[in-house]
Amino acid sequence: MSVSGFEGFEKRLELRFFGDDPLGLRRLPISTINQVLTPCNAPLCPDELGTAAFDAQPSPHSCFADEVTYLERFLPSDLRHRKACILPSNGRHSWHVFSASVFDEGIQVLDELTVEVCMTDLDRELASGFYRKKADHSLSGDEVGRAMTQSTGIDGINPRSLVCGFAFEPCGYSMNSLDGDFYSRSSRSE
């Protein structure tokens, strides 16, 4: 996803994980995921479920069940195997997960698994870590991106990975990361 995909949506961070491991995010300990997400104080929702938390949506969805019902009306009929759930959470934020597949559970025919996570209403102070500072004007996007990766804690999501971050003017950040055969990407734009 390019940064342009965020036009018009403020205070939003997206994390994407790519790879052929059917466990996806489950490869990361929940404590690691919570260390990154909890300080953001942000409602979470997958991109497929909309761009805002349910309480911020004017209509027609006031809850996850409404969103799922709405989505299912538009899914192709061959996506017969559908599952929606809200994963257990320690705080007021939860992982809302919806999956649909033409394949039976347990059959592994996909070469790639993509998991998309969208966070909205990021804490203003924490989100400010993605703004270039006046002192950064002489530094390259790579240099500032490296500093943002460290200062925001993104480099701690998966300490085994090789991370390449880039900062845009005046606000914006994109990170690509490799861990063996696994690829992840994180973007933040104004």
Rosetta blueprint (number, residue, H / E / L):
1 M L
2 S L
3 V H
4 S H
5 G H
6 F H
7 E L
8 G L
9 F L
10 E L
11 K L
12 R E
13 L E
14 E E
15 L E
16 R E
17 F E
18 F E
19 G E
20 D L
21 D L
22 P L
23 L L
24 G H
25 L H
26 R H
27 R H
28 L L
29 P L
30 I H
31 S H
32 T H
33 I H
34 N H
35 Q H
36 V H
37 L H
38 T H
39 P H
40 C H
41 N L
42 A L
43 P L
44 L E
45 C E
46 P L
47 D H
48 E H
49 L H
50 G L
51 T L
52 A L
53 A L
54 F H
55 D H
56 A H
57 Q L
58 P L
59 S L
60 P L
61 H L
62 S L
63 C L
64 F H
65 A H
66 D H
67 E H
68 V H
69 T H
70 Y H
71 L H
72 E H
73 R L
74 F L
75 L L
76 P L
77 S L
78 D L
79 L L
80 R L
81 H E
82 R E
83 K E
84 A E
85 C E
86 I E
87 L L
88 P L
89 S L
90 N L
91 G L
92 R L
93 H L
94 S L
95 W L
96 H E
97 V E
98 F E
99 S E
100 A E
101 S E
102 V L
103 F L
104 D L
105 E L
106 G L
107 I L
108 Q L
109 V L
110 L L
111 D L
112 E L
113 L E
114 T E
115 V E
116 E E
117 V E
118 C E
119 M E
120 T E
121 D L
122 L L
123 D L
124 R H
125 E H
126 L H
127 A H
128 S H
129 G H
130 F H
131 Y E
132 R L
133 K L
134 K H
135 A H
136 D H
137 H L
138 S L
139 L L
140 S L
141 G H
142 D H
143 E H
144 V H
145 G H
146 R H
147 A H
148 M H
149 T H
150 Q H
151 S H
152 T L
153 G L
154 I H
155 D H
156 G H
157 I L
158 N L
159 P L
160 R L
161 S L
162 L E
163 V E
164 C E
165 G E
166 F E
167 A E
168 F L
169 E L
170 P L
171 C E
172 G E
173 Y E
174 S E
175 M E
176 N E
177 S E
178 L E
179 D E
180 G L
181 D L
182 F E
183 Y E
184 S E
185 R E
186 S E
187 S E
188 R E
189 S E
190 E L
